[in-house]
Amino acid sequence: MVKRFKIMPHTVESFPVDTETVVRVLKRHEPWYRRNRSGDLRYFAVCPKCENPIQLVNVTGQMNPDGPQYGKHESKGIDGFEFFDGDLLRTCPFVTKNANPQKTDRHPLSETSRRIIRIAVENFDHIVRILRKEFGFNFKALASNMLDDWFSARAYNYNGANLENIPWMIAYFSRSTNLYGQFLTDDRLIGAIRSKVPHVANRADGQLLSCPGNGRMDLRFSTLHHRIIPLKGEDVEERLTFIQRAVKPRPSGRGYKARFSI
């Protein structure tokens, strides 16, 4: 079940599927308010993950007060919604639910792949800001290499890629990277490194360095385990795991781990 909707492809904002919001946002205008294949007046919109058309269920007409309100994917394109991508529909998290894609899974280059590339390139500064906020360090010095890794892996064709998870997929397909010399902003990450790695130092501006006389450190971070998790009410959530491990010097205890919801 799709629990949020967008007005049209290429838009950013999404809205919850409930009667009050649907009527306020879509009103009774075409192409959103129209007859379905059974001849009943229903609302239509687009999925925020794959941007294929969805029919909004139980928000108008003979409504079931005890039933859920949600979006249901259409199996083909409909008038007024020109965009339809069957490959992206088959891999949409709301369709696959807990069918987690393998990192090696790819589909052929499609129009959606090209759109993902265009978004990644044209909005890359914004993507870096999102990653900095999520992961807790300044990605600026690493960003170009991460984007190169993403292109080399053809990750825009990854079966788990969609139009909402582009920043996180760029991190997911980047190589293990050294945090030494980076500027950290997350207190949990800073505290974990200090507690487990001897001779580490942070400057006042957050830059991660080693104590004098201890040489360069190798403090690796990786982004792993892209998972699609079923939630209550048949909603789903995408998750990633961020792992930091010290390679040099040897750490005391396990590395730092954090999970992120997309």
Secondary structure, DSSP 8 states (H G I E B T S, - for coil): -B-EEBSSTT----EE--HHHHHHHHTT-TTTEEE-TTS-EEEEEE-TTT--EEEEESSSSS--TTS--EEEE-SS-BTTB----HHHHHH-HHHHTT----TT-B----HHHHHHHHHHHHTHHHHHHHHHHHHSB--HHHHHHHHHHHHHTTGGGBTT--TT-HHHHHHHTS--EE-TT-BB--HHHHHHHHHHSTTEEE-TT-BEEE-TTS---EEEEEEEEEEEEE-GGG-EEEEEEEEEEEEES--SS--EEEEEE-
